[in-house]
């Protein structure tokens, strides 16, 4: 146990994953990411709350199990979101005795290294030979692990880099018999081996199949840095007086760069490059490609002798080290095509990578290697491997432009219907020469191809074409590659649009975008060509564009705005359950004029982001609906909301459910409602307006001519608020549905509402579930229903009725839903 703690501590203490030149002390710079539990949607029941933001210490104590009998915790996040660093932090906290002490043994593994193990392995060989070898009593130690699996934690980092697809077909239950490494891992995750030992698995979302999720206890989503997290991280990296302040000011003034920084890997690059590239006025990057070119120039500059380094980190600097960049690119592309992410000396030699190339700093020694063996090399991060592969595809003379079509077609070979139905001999003509660029691109994982394609589009943009032409010497070859990339992008998008099913009669045509659509939009944005963006959306003829659960962050918002602002016909844009945040809202503003509605449920948005949104929305005639429930809104945004309602007399729907708005905010909002004549839907469920807020809203809505639906569910409203709402019902002639579930109306409040309904001629549905109502309150409603045939439903579920009373009431009037 002591040796294991020492080994894990040594591996976890320094963060060299993002830095080839120096070791960063994890303790000094670690910053919490936004970690949320994955929630099931579409289930009946009470309105859902926002996903809880968790700390690392909550990893094994979260509620909401997908499968309570499973042992595996799954952490998903995009490339660069901090998954590996999160595990490293967990390992360090355990090894130093500060947390996770319920585990006596923690065994860390890297999936990218495990997949290189060719010989069969047993559980014992995996733990002892590939993590930590007990110097004495190996059999006793292993028997203890088998007898006490609940005291064991295994972590597997980077399942998306494991080239074998998960399957539960091959069952293996013996901890001592050797089996292939993929079968060993899959059976550990299923619990066939070391049942009750906890496992943590990290992966990009696209690599997690429905089969694997069956064996997951809890799924967590790592969203990257919050806005506060970016600032805290930069302050930890730059403790010199004033440096962090200037860098943070620069980010806040350049929202595109700020949006990129929610990925920790980009925040590290900004920190690394700030002095010579950002704070010396060389312009701020807008795209991911811009940022990676900056870090490349930074490394090239620092690897050059002081007396020979060019003063301007441009074409001359890159041209001087072009062989190195191409060697790294060749290695990177070969690795992607063969799903290899750690490289032996022999593989480096085959790609002509020498010690001078390694000294540039983009290749580092891999961690968690077999004790006593030489550590292989790996790229700083998978995104750097994709970046260098893209560089090679753009500049290498061995890359025919036609091969780029494989980069933009992310289906696996054999996935087409033709390839599955016809014998292999019939489709041999489509096969590529082994080891060729085309073959490598066909063999790469789709998510890595997408990252590489986006980088290639960025490198071929007009802004960077001059830089690359200086290096290659043939602008004509670059133009051919650019033309091919443009054609591939346009064709892929048009294919995507043509696959949209026709509209349901009477409804707007709707498109639920797949993650592939987001990648294509990102690639368009990287290329930064307005004309191409206009051409791309020419074929998009939908009324409703859904991008829910698509990992849309601030960078994706910038890409969406870049493209969607060219729409000929405005759309309802639905971005629920993403990571938009305040920075992302700011990125969306340019396309707001092309939106009829904007849905931003569960996006970690605060008052600051919404106030900016509304300021812009006041000038967008087409925008008529906002859905902002499950965010972090408070009374601080109420004045902006009131102004929106007062000024936009074509505005139809405002949904603010499950935020933190109190009576004070409701009073302010009521002023806007008084001046409004168009609103039809107002959602306030899950706030804290109380009686005072309900009174203010009721008084404002008494004479409102158009409101059809009002929800005040779960707002701590009692009989006083009910009396005000009853007076509103007496006057209002438009309201058709009033939702008051989960309050404290009791019989007194219900009797008031019953009186108000006697003079109402519009309400069709009244929802009063879970309000501590007794038979007395139900009697008052029955008397009203005798004279009111407009009301179709009165919901009374979850109140204090006996079974006999429920039976009696249901017979007296079927409109009572009990």
N, C-alpha and C positions, 0 to 999 in steps of 0.2 A: 504494500500500500504506500509506503514512504517513497519507494522508487518511482511508482506510477505518478504520484503527486509531483515529484521533482521533475519528471520527464514532461508532464503536461504543462507545468508552470514554465519550464524553459521554452517550450514551443509557443506558449500563449503570451509571454511577457512583452514581446516586441511585435509591432505591426509592420512587417516588411513587405506585405502583399502589394502595397501601393507605392513602394519606394525602393528602387534598386541601389540608390546611392547612400542611404543611411537607414538606420533602424529607428522607427518612431516608437516611443514608449506608449503602449496601449493605455496604461493608467492615466497618462497625462492628457491624452487627446480624445479618449472615447466619449462619444456623445450619443445619448439615447435617440433611437429612431422612433417613428410612429408605428406602433405595433398594435394591430386590431384583430379581434377574433372574427373569423368568418361566420356570417349569419345566414341562416336559411331564409329565403324570401318566397313570397307567394303563398304562405301558409295562412289559414284562417285564424282569427283570434283578435286580441287587442292590437292597437296600432304598435308597430315595431319601434323600438328605441334605436338610436344610433349605435353602431358597434363601439364597444367599450375600448378605450385606449389603455393598453396594458404596459406594465414594466417588465423587464426581463425576469424579475423574481416571480412573476405570475405565470410563468411558462407552463407549470404543471398543475396549477390550481384554478384554471379557468373553468367556468361552467359552460354549458352548451355543447356537450359531447356529440360528435357525429356518430360514434360507435363506442359506447362506454366499456365494452369488453376488449377493445383494442389497446395496444401499448404505445403506438407511434404518435408523436406530435409532429405535424407538418408545418413548416414555415415557408411560405411562398413569397417571392418578391422578384421584381424585374432585375436584370443585370445591372450591377452597380448600386443596388439599394441597401447593401450592408449585411447580407446574410452571413457571409463568412466571418465578418468582424463580430457579429452578434454571438456566433458560436465560440469565437475566440474569447470573448468577454465571459461567457458562461464557464468555459474551461478555467480561466484565470481565477474567477470567483471561487470555484470549487477547490482548485489546487492550493489556494492561499487560505482556505478555511472560512471564507466570509459568507458563502451561501451554498445552497444545494447540498448541504451536509447530510441529507437523508440518504445520499449515495456514498457508499464506501469506495466504489470503483467507477471511474469515468474513462471510457475508451473512445478517443476521437479517430475518425477515419475520413479520408478524402475520396469521393467517388471517382474522380479523374485519375487517381493513382490506383485504386482498387481494380479498375477495369484493365489495367496493364498486367495484372497477375494472371499468368497463363496456366499454372499448375492447379489441380484441385486442392481445396482447402477445407479443413474442419473448423468448427467454432474455436477449438483450442488453438489451432495454428493461426487463425485470424487474430485472436486477442494477444497471443504471446509473441508470435513471430512478426506480426505487422503493426504492433503497438508497443508493448512493453513485456520483456522477458523476465519472469521471476528467477532470481539467482538460485533460490533454494525451494524445495518442496513444490515443484510445479504441479504434481498431481493433487496435492492437498489444496493448493490455491484454486485449481480448476474445479475441484469437487465443491469447494465453498461457494464458488460462483453459481454452480448448478443448483445447490441447495438453497441459496439466498438470491435469486434473480431480482427481487424487488430492491436490492441494494446496489444494483448495477445500472449504469446509464451508458448507452452507446450513441454516438452522434455521427451522422453521415452527411457530409457537406457536398452540395453540388450534384444532386441526383440528375439534373438536366444534362450533366456532362458524362453520365454513365451511358455508354452506347447501346446497352441492352434494354429493350422495352419490357416493362413490368408484366409478369404473367403469374397466375396462381395455379397453373396446370401441373407443375412439377413439385410434388410434395416431398419434403425431406425433414425428418424428425430426429435424426441421430446427431448428437453434438460431437461425436468422435469420428464419424465416417467422413472422408473428404468428398467434396462435390465442387462443381464449377463455382466460380466466384459470384456469378449472377444468381445462380440458384441459392447459394448461401445467403446473399443479401435479401433476396425476395422472401425466403422462408423466415429470416429474422424479423422482417417487417410485418409478416403475417402473424407472427407469434408461434409458428411451428417449432422454432428453435428459441431457447431462452424466453419462454413465455413469462410474462410479468416483469421482465427487464424493460425499463423505459428506453425508447429510442426517439431521437430527434432527427428529422430529415429536412434538409433545405433544398429548395428547387425553384427554378423559374416556373410560372404558372402553366405554360404550354406543355411542359413535360409530364404533368400529373394527369393520369388517366382516371376515368371513372372506376376502373378495376382497382387501382391503388387506393382511391378514396374510401373504398369499402373497409379497408384495414387501418383507417386513421381515426384516432381518438378525438383529437382536436386539430383544427386547421387555423393557423394564424397568418395574417397578411402583414408583411413588412413594407411600409409605404415610403421609406426614406426619411429625410430630415423635414421637420416642420420649419416654418419661417424662423421661429425662435431657436430651433436646433442649428440652423445654418449659422446664425450669429454666434451662438455659444461655441460651436466648433471652431470658427475662425478666431475667436478670442483665445481659445485654448492653443491654437497653432501659433498665434502672434501675440506674445506677451509684452513686446516692446511698446513703449508709450506711443499712442496715436496711430500705429500701423493698422490694427484691426478696425479702428474707427473709420479710417479713410477707405479701407477695403469694403466695409459694410455700406458706407455712403455711396461708393461706386456701384455696388450691386443694386441698391435701392433706386438708383437713378437709371439703371439699365435693366428693365424688367425681363427682357429675353434671357439675359445671362442669369439673373436671379432665379428664373424659372428652371433653368438647367441644374441649378445647385441643389435642388431637393434630392438629387442622387448624390450620396456621399462621395462616390468616386469623382464626380465633377467638382464638388466642394474642395476635395484634396487638390485637384489640378489648379483651381483658382488660387488656392493658398500657395501652391508651389510656384505659380507663374506671376504672382502679383507684382513683384518688385520690378523686374525688367520688362515685362510685357503689358501689364494692365495699368500700373500706376505711372508709367512713363508716357502715357498718351498715345499708345499705338492702336487705339480703337478697341471697342468691346465686342467680343464674339456674339453672334446671334444664334448660330446653329451648333449642334454637337460636333460637326466636322471642324468648324472654326476652332472649337476648344481643343480638340485633339491635335490639330496642326500647331496650336500654340505650345502644347506640352512637348510635342516633337521638337520644335525649334528650341525650346528651353533646354531639353536634354542634349541636343546637338551643340548648342552654345557652350554648355558647361563641360562637354566632353572635348571641346577644341582647346588647344594650347592658347594661353592668354594672348601671346604675341601674334598668332595667326588667325584668330577668330574674326570673322567679318563684323564690322560695326553694326550692319543692318541684318537682322536675322531673317533673311529672305531667300531668294533663289540661290545666291552664291553659297550660303551656308548649307542648303539642302543638296546642291549639286556636288559639293565636295564630299559628302558622305552618302551619295546615291547608291553605291554598291552595297553598303551596309544596310540601307533601308530595303533594298531589293532582296538581299539575303534573308533578312528577317521576314519580309513579305512572303518569300517562297516557303520558308519554314511554317509560317502562320497558315498559309493556304493549304499546304500538305496536311497540317494538323487538323484543320477544319474538315477537310475531305475524308480523312480517315478516323475522325472523332478522337484524335490524340491531342492531349493538352499538356502533357509533361514529356520532355525530350531527353533522350540519352545522348551520350557523346557521339555515338554512331549516327544518330539521326541529325544531329547538328552538322556533322561532317558532310552528310549527303546533301544538305541544303547550303553547303559552303559557308556556314556560320563559324567564324573563328573567334579567338579571344578578343580581338579588337571590336568585333561586332557586339559581343556580350558586354564589353566594358561600357557601351553606350547607356546601359541601365534598364532596358526594357525587358530583359530576361533575368529572373532571379532564381535562387535555389528554392526548390519545393520543400515544404515542411512535411512533417509526419511521414518520414521515410523509415524503411526497415533499419533498425540499429545496426551500425557497422557497414552499411552500404553507402556508395557515393550518391549524394542527393542529385536527382535530375533537375533540369532547368524548366521553368514555365514562364509564360508572359505575366507581366504585372497583374493583369486582369483579362478576362475573356474578351472584353470590349477592345483592348489593345491588340489582341490577336486578330480580331475582325478588322480593325483599322489597318493593320499592316497587310493583311490579305487584300483589302480593297486597294491599297497603294500599289501592290504588285500587279493587280488586275488592270490598273490604269496605266502603269508605266512600263511593264515588262513587254519586251518584243515578242515573247512567246504566247501572248494572249490575243487570239483573234477576236475582233469585235463581236462576231456572231456568238461567241461563247457566253456573252453576258446575258443572253436570254435564259440560260439555266439559273442565273443568279436571281432573276425576277419571277421564276416559276417555282414556288416553294413546295410543290407536291413531291413526295418521294418517288423514286423510280418504281414502276410497277403499281403505282396507286391509281392509274387511270383505268377506266372500265375496259378499254381495249387490251391493255397489258395483262389484266387479270383473266380475260375470257379467252384470248388467243394463245396457242402454244408458243413457247419461247422462240422457236425457229421463225415464227411469222413476224416477230418484231425485232429481230436481231439488228436490222439496219439502224435502229435508234440507239444502239449501244455505242459508248465512246471508248476510245483507246485507253487502256489502264494507265493511270498516272497522268493523263492529260488534264488540262484545266477543266474541260467539260466534265470529265469523270469525277474529279474532285468536287466540283460544285454539285453534281448529282448526289454524291455521297454525304454531303454535309447535313448537319441537323438544321431543320427549317428555321428555328429561332436564331441560330448563328448566321444563316444566310440572310435573314432579314436585316440584322444589324450591319452586316457587310455591305448589303445593297444600299442601305441608307448612307453609309460612309462613301461608297462609290459615287452615288448621286451628288453628294456634297463636294467631293474632290473634282467632279466634272462641271461644277457650277462656273459661271462666268468669272466670279470673283477669284477663284483659285486656278482657273485654266492657264493664266499667264505664268503663275508660279511653276506649274507642272511642265508647261511647254519649254520653259528655260532649262528644266532638268532633262527632258527627253530629247529635245531638239527637233521634234516633228509635231507641229501643231495640227497638221492634217490628220495624223493618227489619233490624236486626242479628239478632234472633231468627229471622226468616225465613231469612236467609242461613245461620245456624248450623244450622237444621233441615235445610236443603238439603244442607249439607256433611256432616252426620251421616248422612243417608240415602245420599248418594253413597258415602261411605266404607264403610258397612255393606254396601251392594249390591256394591261392587267386591270386597270380601273374600269375600262369599258366592259370587260368580261364580268367584273363584279356587279356593275349596274344592270347588265342584261340578265343577271341571275335573279333579280328582284321579282318576286311573284306579283301578279296583277292585284290591283286594289279590290278589297271587298266592296260590293255595291253599297253606295251610300256613305262610305268612309274614305278618308284621305289615304292615298297610297303610302305604305309604311315600309321602311327598310331597317332591319335590325343588323347593324354592321358587325362583322366579325373582326377579331384582332388583326386579321390580314389587311382589312381596310385601313385601320389606324397606321399600320406599317407603311402602306402605300402613300398615305397622306404625309407621314413623316418624311419619306423619301422625296416627295414633291417639295416639301418645305426646305429640305437640305439643299436641293438644287436651286432654290430661290429664283425661279422664273415665273413671272406673272402670267405670261402668255400660255405657258404650259398648264398652269393652274386653271386658267379660264377654259382651256380646251378640255381639261380633265372633268370639270363639273358640268360641261355642256349636256352630257347624257344623263345627269342625275335629275330625274323627274319624280320626286317624292314629296309628300306633304309632312311626313314625320320621320325623322332620322334618329334612331335609337343607338346609343353607344354605352349601354349600361354594363358594368362589370368588365370593362375593356382596359383597365389599368391606365386610364387617362389622367396624366399629371399636368403640371404647368407647361412642360415642353410640348406635349401633345396638343394642349389648348392653343399654343402659338401656331402649330401646324394647321390645326382645324380652321382657325381664323384666317390664316393666309389663303386657304383654299375656298372655304365656304363664303367668304365675302363676295365671291364672283358668281354666286348662284343667281340664275335668272328669276327663279321663283322662291319666295321665302319659305322656310321650313320651321317646324317645331323641333327643336334640338333637345334631346333627352340624354343627360349625362349622369344619371343617378348611379350611386355606389361606385364612385371613382375617387381620385385624390386631387381634385381641382384646386382647392384652397384659395386663399386670397390672391396669391400670385397668378394662379391659373385664371381666375375671374378677370384680372387685369389683361391677361393675354387674349381673352375671348372678346374684348370690347370691339375690335375692328369688324367682327362679323355680326354684331348685335343687330344691325340694321337689316340683316337677311333672315332674322328669326321672328316667327310669329309667337313662339312660346319658348321658354327656357326652363328645363327641369334640372335641378341641382341637388337632389336628395343625397344625404350622406356624403358630404364632400369637405367637411372640416372648414367651413367658411365662417368668418367672423363679421362683426359689424363693419370693419374697415373695407372688406371686399365688397359687401353689399352696398354700402354707401357709394363706392365708386361705380358699381354697376348701375345703380338707379340714376346717378348723375348723367350717365351716358344714355340710359334708357329713355329719359325725358325727351330726347331728340330723335327717338326711333319710332316712327309712326306705326310700323308693322307689328311691333312687340305688344302683345295683349295679355300674356299669361306668364306668371312666375311661380315656380314651385320650389320652395327653399326649406322644406321641413327636414328635420334631423341634422341640423347644423349647430353653430355656436352663437346664434343671434341673441342679442339682449335689447333692453330698452334704448340702447345707444343708437340703434338704427331706426327707431320709430319716427323721428322727424323726417328722415328721407322717405320712408314708406308713406307717410301722410302726404308729403309733397307729390309723390308719384300718383296717388289716388286723386288728389285735388287737381293736378295739371293734365293728366291723361284721361280724357273723357271717352276714350274707346277701350279702356283697360277692362278685362273681363274676369280674371281669376288671380287671386293672391293666396298662396298656401304657405303658412308659417308654422305648421305643426311641429311639436316636440323641439322647441328651442327654449330660451330662458327669458321670455317676455313676461313682465309683471303688470300689475294694475297701472303703474305709471306709464308704461309703454302703450297700454290699451287706451288710456285717456288721450294721449297724443295722437294715436292712430284714428281715434274717433273723430278728431277734427278734420282729418282728410276725408273720412267717409261722409261727413256732412256736405262736403263740396262735390262729392262724386255722384254721377247719375248713371254709370255704365256697369259697375261691378256686378257679377253674377254669382261668383263663388268666393267665399272667405273661409279659410281653414285656420283654426287657432288651437287645435287639439294639443294636449300635452304641454301647455305653458302654465303660468301661475297668475292668471289675471284676477282670480278671486271675485268676490261680490262687487267690489268697487269698479274693477275693470269691466265686468259684465254689465253693470249699470251704464257706464259710459258708452259702451258699444250699442246697447239696447236703445239708449236715447238717440244716438246718431242714426240708427237704422229704422226708427219708427216710420219715417216717411220716405225711405229709400225706394226708388221706383223699379229697380231691376234685380236686386239680390234674390237668388233662388235657393242657395244652399249656404248654411252657416254651421260650422262645427266648433263647439266649445267643450269637447270631450276632455275629461281629466284636468280641469282647471280650478279645482277647489271652490266651486260655486255652491252657495247655500241658498236658503230660502229668500234672503234679501235680493240676491241676484236674480232668482227665479221670478220674483215679483216685478222687477224691472223688465225682464224678458216677456212676461205676460202682458204688460202695458204695451210693449212693442208689437206683440201679436194682434192686439186690438186695433192698432193703427195700420200695420203693414198689409199691403195687398199683393205683394209679389213673392214672398218667401214660401218655398214649397217643401223644404226639408230642414229640420232643426235637430242637431245632434248634441245631446247633453249627457251622454253616458259618463260613468266613472266620476260623478260629482257627489255632493252631499245635499241634494234637494229635499229629501225626506217628504213626508206627507204634506207639510205646510207649503213647501215650494210647488209640489204637484197640484195642490188645490188652487194655487194662484194661476198656474198655467192653464188649468181646466177652465177657470173663469175667463181668461184671455181668449181661449179658443172659441168660446161661445160667440164672440164678435168677429171671428176671423173667417175669411172665405177663400184662402189660398193654400194653407198648409196641408200637405198630403202625407208626410212622414214625420213622426215625432219619436226620437230615440231617447229612452229614459232608463236603460239598463244600468244595474249596479248603482242605485241611488238611495238605498235604505228605505224603500217605499213599502208600506204595508197595505193591507186590504182596504183601509180607509182611503188612501190616496187613489187606489184603483177604482173605488166606488165613485169618487169625484170625476174621474175620467170617463166612466161609463155614462154618467148623467149627461156629460157634454156630448159624447158620441151619439146619444139618442137623437140629438138635434143637429148633428154635423155629419153630413154624408160626403163631405169633401175629403176628410181624412181617410187614408187607405191603410195605414199601419201605425201602431203605437208599440214600441219595443219596451218590454218590462222584464227581460231576463235578468237573473242574478239579484233580484230583490227579495224581501223577506216574506215570502208566501209559503204557506204549508202546502203539501201535495193536494189536500182537499180543496184549498182555496184556488190553486191553479186550475184544478178540474172545473170548479164552479165558474170561475171567471172566463175560461176559454169557451164555455158553452153560452155565456151571456152575450159575448161579441167576439166574432172570429178575427176582428182587426187587432185585438190584443195579442201580441206575440210574447208568449210566456216561457 
